[in-house]
Amino acid sequence: MIKACFNQPNTPSSISSSSGSYYSQSQMPQNVVTCIYQTQLCNNNTPTYLTLSWSKTLSSHSLTISAPDMFTTTIPLTSPTLSLFKTRHKPKSKSINHNRKKTKLHWNFTRAEFTQNSAEPHSHFYLGISHNGTLQFFLGDLLQDFTQRHTKLVIFDTNTTQQNNNNCVLLSRREHVFGTRSSYVSRAVFMGSKHDIEIGCGGGALSVKVDGVTRLVVKRLAWKFRGYEKFMVDGVEVEFYWDVLSWVVNSNGNGVFVFQVGDGTVWPEMVGAEKRLMRKKTVSTSSVLQWAEETVESGRTSSSSSTRSSGSNATSFSFLLYAWNIN
């Protein structure tokens, strides 16, 4: 029997003692989101693969930014306190020294809004990277506010959207969700549109909903703990892979789910809080990841952030979801 699928609602699922013992309640992650963007920084002739890793716990909220062979830095989004009234830092800028190049980070999360328990903001924020007085990367919906604060910077066309600014392309997203419920909720972007994703596990079956519509139901999950199916979302074919072996064996650990659109599988390098999380928890290597990478012989590739395929494009996207059971 799959305990994670047969527990009553609001009944805590278990997690292995070897996993839970590493975290106090305040350090237990509530959500970790890591995204990789293809952009161009510091006037390099080759693409830059920028990794943003958002992490939220009961006592902290931070963002780790990493560009291969250039810089890695972590910025706090709130003050490190257990107070119920955690304060957010005012807009800031930070200089980064790399081969004597004048690179700066700029951010404002003062009024950022977040979906329930999400570490990644969805509105009222900005994150920018400038080089030699020119804005080269921008994320968020406060571009006008940014330009008013940084009048000396050269800004790219303000009529472009944040996804198209300076050819910025979101290649993949990896998320860790934690809970005791029989469903896990996230959000991903397919072909430029945001979609709400819900994975439910109950009655010995696995269900996948996108925007509230059931796209797939897998019955007899105890025998079909790994698999691959396809479904359509707004006319776009989505390949879905799942691996819930750890739930079948002892209900501990995590389920692994992959959503694939297009021809490229590019996973972000693990940095910051996510890297520490995967070191401390007992995580079995899922064959479903290799399976997803090798599905089509026409060339899906996976690599670390320092070695990417130059053929990545805006029509390809990969979403990897780790669903953890906690007490």
NORWOCOR-V313853 format. One record per residue. RES is the residue in one letter. PHI is phi as a letter, one per 20 degrees, with the letter a starting at -180 (* if undefined). NEAR is the number of other ideal C-beta (glycine too) atoms within 8 Angstrom. Layout:
[[RES;PHI;NEAR] [RES;PHI;NEAR]]
This chain:
[[M;*;5] [I;e;14] [K;g;11] [A;f;13] [C;d;14] [F;d;9] [N;f;10] [Q;f;4] [P;g;6] [N;m;5] [T;e;7] [P;f;6] [S;e;12] [S;e;9] [I;c;12] [S;g;10] [S;f;6] [S;f;6] [S;e;12] [G;f;10] [S;f;6] [Y;f;6] [Y;c;9] [S;f;5] [Q;f;6] [S;f;8] [Q;e;9] [M;f;11] [P;f;13] [Q;e;9] [N;a;15] [V;c;14] [V;c;13] [T;c;15] [C;c;13] [I;c;16] [Y;d;13] [Q;e;13] [T;b;13] [Q;b;9] [L;c;14] [C;l;10] [N;l;6] [N;f;8] [N;f;2] [T;d;5] [P;f;10] [T;d;13] [Y;d;14] [L;e;14] [T;d;15] [L;d;13] [S;c;18] [W;e;12] [S;c;16] [K;c;12] [T;c;12] [L;f;8] [S;d;8] [S;b;9] [H;b;10] [S;b;12] [L;c;12] [T;d;14] [I;d;15] [S;c;14] [A;c;12] [P;g;9] [D;m;4] [M;c;10] [F;a;9] [T;b;8] [T;b;10] [T;d;9] [I;c;11] [P;f;10] [L;e;10] [T;c;11] [S;f;8] [P;f;6] [T;b;7] [L;e;5] [S;f;5] [L;f;3] [F;d;4] [K;f;9] [T;e;6] [R;e;10] [H;f;10] [K;f;6] [P;g;8] [K;c;9] [S;c;9] [K;b;8] [S;e;7] [I;c;10] [N;e;6] [H;b;9] [N;l;3] [R;m;4] [K;e;9] [K;e;7] [T;d;15] [K;c;11] [L;d;13] [H;c;15] [W;b;13] [N;b;15] [F;d;10] [T;g;8] [R;d;7] [A;f;11] [E;d;8] [F;c;10] [T;f;6] [Q;g;5] [N;m;7] [S;f;12] [A;e;11] [E;e;9] [P;f;11] [H;d;8] [S;a;7] [H;l;8] [F;b;14] [Y;b;14] [L;c;14] [G;c;13] [I;c;14] [S;d;13] [H;b;13] [N;l;7] [G;n;8] [T;c;8] [L;f;14] [Q;d;11] [F;b;14] [F;b;15] [L;c;10] [G;p;12] [D;c;8] [L;d;10] [L;f;12] [Q;f;7] [D;f;9] [F;f;16] [T;f;11] [Q;f;7] [R;e;9] [H;c;12] [T;f;6] [K;e;4] [L;f;10] [V;e;6] [I;d;8] [F;f;9] [D;g;5] [T;f;8] [N;e;3] [T;f;7] [T;e;5] [Q;f;10] [Q;f;8] [N;d;7] [N;g;12] [N;l;10] [N;l;8] [C;f;14] [V;c;11] [L;e;11] [L;e;13] [S;b;14] [R;b;13] [R;c;14] [E;c;13] [H;d;13] [V;d;12] [F;c;9] [G;a;9] [T;d;10] [R;e;7] [S;e;9] [S;b;9] [Y;c;11] [V;d;9] [S;b;11] [R;b;11] [A;b;11] [V;d;11] [F;d;13] [M;l;9] [G;n;6] [S;d;7] [K;e;6] [H;c;11] [D;e;11] [I;d;14] [E;c;12] [I;d;14] [G;d;11] [C;c;15] [G;a;10] [G;m;5] [G;m;11] [A;c;12] [L;d;13] [S;c;12] [V;c;14] [K;d;13] [V;c;13] [D;l;7] [G;n;6] [V;d;6] [T;f;7] [R;d;10] [L;b;10] [V;c;8] [V;d;12] [K;e;7] [R;l;8] [L;f;15] [A;f;9] [W;d;5] [K;d;9] [F;f;12] [R;c;9] [G;a;8] [Y;b;9] [E;b;8] [K;c;8] [F;b;11] [M;d;9] [V;c;11] [D;l;7] [G;m;4] [V;d;9] [E;f;7] [V;d;14] [E;e;13] [F;c;14] [Y;c;12] [W;c;14] [D;b;12] [V;d;15] [L;g;10] [S;f;11] [W;f;16] [V;f;9] [V;f;7] [N;b;7] [S;m;10] [N;e;12] [G;m;14] [N;b;11] [G;e;13] [V;d;14] [F;c;12] [V;c;15] [F;d;13] [Q;c;14] [V;c;13] [G;n;8] [D;d;9] [G;c;14] [T;d;11] [V;c;16] [W;e;12] [P;f;13] [E;f;11] [M;e;8] [V;c;12] [G;l;11] [A;f;12] [E;f;14] [K;f;9] [R;f;8] [L;f;11] [M;f;9] [R;f;6] [K;e;8] [K;e;11] [T;e;8] [V;d;7] [S;e;7] [T;f;5] [S;e;8] [S;f;8] [V;f;12] [L;f;13] [Q;f;7] [W;f;10] [A;f;14] [E;f;10] [E;d;7] [T;f;9] [V;d;6] [E;f;4] [S;f;5] [G;o;8] [R;e;12] [T;c;9] [S;c;8] [S;b;10] [S;f;5] [S;f;12] [S;e;9] [T;c;5] [R;d;11] [S;f;9] [S;f;6] [G;e;7] [S;f;12] [N;b;8] [A;f;5] [T;e;8] [S;d;12] [F;b;16] [S;c;16] [F;c;14] [L;d;13] [L;d;15] [Y;e;11] [A;d;12] [W;d;12] [N;e;14] [I;c;11] [N;f;7]]
